[in-house]
């Protein structure tokens, strides 16, 4: 692997992971109800995409404009995996070691928010009750569930990485 790609992927992955931990810690400290706000989720995704774009732009520039699709994807994906591991590690520590009671509070907030959303869309009461029961049986903040969730996070990052790699790859030169 090219040293520039490795260095930038690792550096930006650490920055993104620490930023994710700081965002989670800030939301935790301010108000747990913010975890269910859709606008905050969109803002956070926008921040991560912006970091990814800056990462790929900087890397392509350092490679003097010669940036294959594979190199662009590898750079983004390396950064995303590192960021996900740091963020998930922090979340596991926060919700399972530092303050295990927060995961119960947060689960209650998510259940109430989901039930309210389903009610707004006219979902029958029986379906809402069934959904609530399933959510109560689940512990999405356990270490195992968070690790499972990280797989989906990495898959989502791979999707964004593919799209961004298409935009940042070098155009084939004409000979």
Protein Blocks (a to p, Z undefined) as FASTA:
>chain_A
ZZklmmmmmmmmmmmmmmmmmmmmmmmmmomklmmmmklmmmmmmmmmmmmmmmmmmmmm
mnnopacfklmmmmmmmmmmmmmmmmmmmmmmmmmmmmmmlmmmmmmmmmmmmmmmmmmn
opafklmmmmmmmmmmpcfkbmklmmmmmmmmmmmmmmmmmmmmmmmpccdddZZ
